[in-house]
Amino acid sequence: MQFLAFIIAYPFLWFISILPFRIFYWISDIVYFIVYYIIRYRKETVRNNLKITLPHLSDKERLIIEKKFYQHFCDQFMEMTKTMTFSHKEMDKRFKITNLELMKEYEEKGKSIMLLASHYANWEWLVALNLKMSYQGVAVYKKIANRYFDKLIKDIRSKYNTVLVSTEKTIPLMADNNRKGILCVYGLVSDQSPKTAQIAHWESFMGIQTPVHIGPELLSKKYNLNVVFAKIKKVKRGYYEATIVPITDDAKSLPNYEIIHRYIKEVEKQIYEAPEYYFWTHKRWKHHQNA
């Protein structure tokens, strides 16, 4: 069944990926109408997330953000298919790194780098950074159940010199790289809610006390990594910019949970600037209490 689902979906995804952008986004508009008005995909979750995190806004203002989010949500899903056939030149045109020199400076320090991002704008295209760095890019991801689609994702990312590692294999890989002296940029998107059994620390996120992943904190300190945050901005439809924000170049010297605290504050600032580009369909605040 896995293979059948793959061979049915793959030709459609490939066809979508080669369409001119004008037609590509016209289809995205149709998908938005279906997803938002007919399927109403996770609308209750999105609406509740906006209500509890942006209580200072009126219902009308939150509704505007909600609709803009779904439009972007559909654009991003469509844009993910573009990476199947995207040239490096086209990617470089549509996803800019505004201060690449900072990453070069970090490379010169001779330590591996922890690159933290959030589910915001188009974090998938952040793989473009790997084309501009000498360090090996490693992206931590959650393995897809369908092994054929899982392989497809790996093949797509490998175009951008990225090694994909599943969450359960991350620690062994980092330990091995550290032992061999292999310098890497480890990319993690860590702003979602941890499983109940993994809750170890809470932070105020969007004014709500909520559990956070502490993996980036622990790994950064254990292997003395430089830590940065990738702040992504949607310039216009199909165009993005990423700015590298320093978190620390001395992880071991910081108090416990300071790295994750700084990271969460950067994610917050990003959301407040343009909330419509955050990934509101996740039940991020399912475990929470008032701050």
URQUISUL-V457535 format. One line per field, one symbol per residue. ss: DSSP state (2 for helix, 1 for strand, 0 for the rest). phi: phi as a letter, one per 30 degrees, with the letter a starting at -180 (. if undefined). burial: b if it has 16 or more other ideal C-beta (glycine too) atoms within 10 Angstrom, else e. Layout:
BEGIN
ss->???
phi->???
burial->???
END
This chain:
BEGIN
ss->022222222222222220002222222222222222222000222222222220000022222222222222222222222200000222222211100222222222000011111001002222222222000111111000002222222222220001111122222222222222000111111000000222000111100111100022222222000111111111110011111111110022200002222222222222222022210000000001110
phi->.ddddddddeeddddedcdedddedddddddeedddccdhehddddddedddcbddcdeddddddeddddddedededdeddddbddddddddcbccdbeeddddddddibdbcccbbdbhbddddeeeddcbddddbcdbdeddddddddddddddddcicccbdedcddeddddddddiddbcccbcbccdddedcdbacbdbhibdbdbdceeddddddchddbbccdcbddaeibbbccdcdcacbeddddeiddddddddddeeddddaddcdddddddcdcaadd
burial->eeeeebeeeeeeeeebbebeeeebbeebeebbeebbeeeeebeebbeebbeebbeeeeeeebeebbeebbbbbbbbebbbbbbbbbeeeebeebbebeeeeebeebbeeebbbbbbbbbbbbbbbbbbbbeebebbbbbbbeeeeeeebbebbbebbebbebebbeeeebeebbeebbeeeebbbbbbbbbebbeeeeeeebbebbebebbbbbbbbbbbbebebbbbbbbbbbeeebebbbebbebbbebeebeebebbbbbbebbbebbeeebbbbbbbbebbeebeee
END
